[in-house]
Amino acid sequence: MFELAAITYGVLASFVMASLTRNKRAARRNPPILALFAWGLAGFSLGSAIMLIGYVGIHALSGGAA
């Protein structure tokens, strides 16, 4: 199940980044839904990174095995 989530996230992030880059190169404004999706992906990435760092920190401080 994790593999499906990871590939879906990768495809969505790739699509959003490609669309943003293409619009910037063409000097066009981004559609509001694309900007919203980009912010959502950025927030999800940041939240996931913070949770993973916290998880590793808790295990490192408690002396848990890796």
C-alpha positions, -999 to +999 in steps of 0.1 A: +000+000+000+029+023+007+042+018-028+010+030-043+010+061-021+046+068-029+041+065-067+009+086-066+027+113-046+056+112-070+034+115-101+014+144-086+045+163-075+061+158-109+030+170-127+026+201-105+063+210-108+063+205-146+032+227-149+045+254-128+078+255-147+061+255-181+038+284-170+067+304-157+087+298-190+056+309-210+051+340-187+016+328-179-002+330-145-008+297-128-044+285-124-056+289-088-063+251-085-026+244-095-013+269-070-036+253-043-024+219-052+013+230-050+008+245-016-010+213-004+019+191-016+044+214+000+025+213+033+022+175+031+059+172+024+068+195+053+044+177+077+057+143+068+093+154+072+086+169+106+069+137+118+097+115+105+124+136+122+104+135+154+100+097+152+137+093+146+145+117+174+123+099+199+138+066+190+173+080+193+167+095+227+149+065+241+178+042+230+155+022+207+170-001+181+170+012+145 
